[in-house]
């Protein structure tokens, strides 16, 4: 079972619409791409093609 890392203040912010938006730092801490097309995805996932465009460096 994957345990979620605890959320820190730098892990997310609230959008004007009231959604929690995860930061690049959170995604890197989590350690993998969820392939959901996240706004700050550091893994380069393209939801249009379903492909990861670049690695996570």
PALUMNU-397528 format. One line per 5 residues: their letters; for each residue z, y, x of N, C-alpha, C. Coordinates in nm, 4 decimals, m for minus. Last residue first. Example, Ala and Ser with C-alpha at 12.3 -4.5 7.8 and 13.67 -1.06 7.14 Angstrom:
# PALUMNU-397528
sa) 0.7080 m0.2250 1.2850 0.7140 m0.1060 1.3670 0.7870 0.0030 1.2900; 0.7800 m0.5690 1.3190 0.7800 m0.4500 1.2300 0.7800 m0.3300 1.3200
END
This chain:
# PALUMNU-397528
xxxxx) m1.3889 1.5057 1.4483 m1.3377 1.5679 1.5712 m1.3049 1.7114 1.5494; m1.4825 1.3074 1.2590 m1.3647 1.3896 1.2341 m1.3079 1.4544 1.3594; m1.8483 1.3170 1.2363 m1.7194 1.2511 1.2544 m1.6057 1.3525 1.2490; m2.0719 1.3988 0.9612 m2.0238 1.4106 1.0993 m1.8903 1.3401 1.1104; m2.1442 1.3191 0.7037 m2.2432 1.3855 0.7892 m2.2013 1.3963 0.9345
xxxxx) m2.1203 1.0455 0.5039 m2.0402 1.1301 0.5904 m2.1342 1.1857 0.6966; m2.2802 1.0272 0.1815 m2.2742 0.9984 0.3246 m2.1780 1.0944 0.3957; m2.3523 1.0879 m0.0735 m2.2547 0.9807 m0.0557 m2.2359 0.9420 0.0890; m2.5154 1.2977 m0.1354 m2.5787 1.1802 m0.0747 m2.4844 1.0618 m0.0629; m2.3390 1.4711 m0.2633 m2.4760 1.4580 m0.3108 m2.5452 1.3332 m0.2596
xxxxx) m2.1029 1.4787 m0.1191 m2.1038 1.4055 m0.2459 m2.2436 1.3878 m0.3043; m2.0605 1.4303 0.2088 m2.1543 1.5009 0.1205 m2.1613 1.4241 m0.0112; m1.7980 1.4676 0.4398 m1.8529 1.3911 0.3290 m1.9404 1.4799 0.2409; m1.6731 1.5637 0.6733 m1.8142 1.5911 0.6496 m1.8766 1.5121 0.5361; m1.4093 1.5587 0.7346 m1.4862 1.4398 0.7691 m1.6351 1.4560 0.7396
xxxxx) m1.2552 1.7606 0.6407 m1.2935 1.7683 0.7818 m1.3834 1.6526 0.8245; m1.2802 1.9247 0.3355 m1.2942 1.7941 0.3999 m1.3369 1.8095 0.5458; m1.2068 2.1260 0.1558 m1.1796 2.1435 0.2990 m1.1893 2.0119 0.3762; m1.2856 2.0312 m0.1009 m1.3283 2.1631 m0.0532 m1.3137 2.1780 0.0976; m1.3920 1.6901 m0.1339 m1.2865 1.7901 m0.1231 m1.3372 1.9186 m0.0572
xxxxx) m1.5388 1.4667 m0.2235 m1.6022 1.5977 m0.2099 m1.5019 1.7112 m0.2020; m1.4239 1.2217 m0.2187 m1.4195 1.2924 m0.3461 m1.4859 1.4290 m0.3396; m1.3705 1.0480 m0.0041 m1.5050 1.0576 m0.0590 m1.5074 1.1177 m0.1993; m1.1455 1.0429 0.1439 m1.1365 0.9790 0.0127 m1.2697 0.9814 m0.0617; m1.1157 0.9766 0.4853 m1.1904 1.0491 0.3832 m1.1808 0.9730 0.2512
xxxxx) m0.7982 0.9749 0.6619 m0.9218 0.9128 0.6154 m0.9870 1.0001 0.5089; m0.5567 1.1051 0.7357 m0.6236 1.0151 0.8276 m0.7492 0.9455 0.7800; m0.3590 1.2859 0.6637 m0.3769 1.1660 0.5816 m0.4559 1.0608 0.6588; m0.4047 1.4850 0.8516 m0.2765 1.4139 0.8544 m0.2868 1.2829 0.7757; m0.6546 1.5730 0.7645 m0.6427 1.5113 0.8968 m0.5122 1.4333 0.9090
xxxxx) m0.5799 1.6782 0.5148 m0.6758 1.5677 0.5219 m0.6683 1.4969 0.6565; m0.4049 1.8853 0.5964 m0.3558 1.7733 0.5163 m0.4491 1.6531 0.5272; m0.5816 2.0526 0.7367 m0.4671 1.9936 0.8059 m0.4123 1.8733 0.7292; m0.7512 2.1401 0.5350 m0.8051 2.0540 0.6398 m0.6910 1.9819 0.7118; m0.5596 2.1327 0.2251 m0.6181 2.1966 0.3428 m0.6750 2.0918 0.4389
xxxxx) m0.6024 2.0915 m0.1258 m0.5533 2.0409 0.0018 m0.6308 2.1024 0.1175; m0.5068 2.2733 m0.3945 m0.6200 2.2543 m0.3043 m0.5648 2.2110 m0.1689; m0.4159 2.2484 m0.7266 m0.3672 2.2308 m0.5905 m0.4870 2.1976 m0.5024; m0.5219 2.4945 m0.9641 m0.5357 2.3631 m0.9020 m0.4737 2.3624 m0.7631; m0.5270 2.7444 m1.0861 m0.4056 2.6635 m1.0972 m0.4147 2.5239 m1.0398
xxxxx) m0.7291 2.9185 m1.0425 m0.7342 2.8434 m1.1680 m0.6127 2.7526 m1.1874; m0.6814 3.0088 m0.7868 m0.6585 3.1022 m0.8977 m0.6600 3.0317 m1.0342; m0.5128 2.7289 m0.6246 m0.6322 2.8081 m0.6547 m0.5995 2.9060 m0.7678; m0.2505 2.6923 m0.3981 m0.2891 2.6909 m0.5390 m0.4109 2.7799 m0.5586; m0.2651 2.4802 m0.1067 m0.2408 2.6092 m0.1711 m0.2876 2.5967 m0.3153
xxxxx) m0.1346 2.2523 0.1448 m0.2096 2.2870 0.0255 m0.1811 2.4308 m0.0157; m0.0033 2.2209 0.3891 m0.0892 2.1129 0.3413 m0.1736 2.1501 0.2196; 0.1864 2.4007 0.4685 0.0515 2.4203 0.5219 m0.0479 2.3155 0.4703; 0.4237 2.3025 0.3458 0.3608 2.4256 0.2966 0.2182 2.4470 0.3473; 0.3783 1.9430 0.3107 0.4369 2.0578 0.3785 0.3677 2.1839 0.3260
xxxxx) 0.4327 1.6357 0.1557 0.3600 1.7627 0.1556 0.4421 1.8724 0.2214; 0.4460 1.3229 0.3302 0.5130 1.4279 0.2535 0.4356 1.5591 0.2639; 0.1657 1.0997 0.2928 0.2560 1.1770 0.3777 0.3248 1.2838 0.2941; 0.1661 0.8138 0.0824 0.1205 0.9504 0.1061 0.2178 1.0203 0.2001; 0.0997 0.4826 0.1746 0.1993 0.5825 0.1380 0.1448 0.7195 0.1708
xx) m0.0893 0.2199 0.0598 m0.0943 0.3454 0.1341 0.0134 0.4401 0.0839; 0.0000 m0.1185 0.0840 0.0000 0.0000 0.0000 0.0000 0.1246 0.0883
END
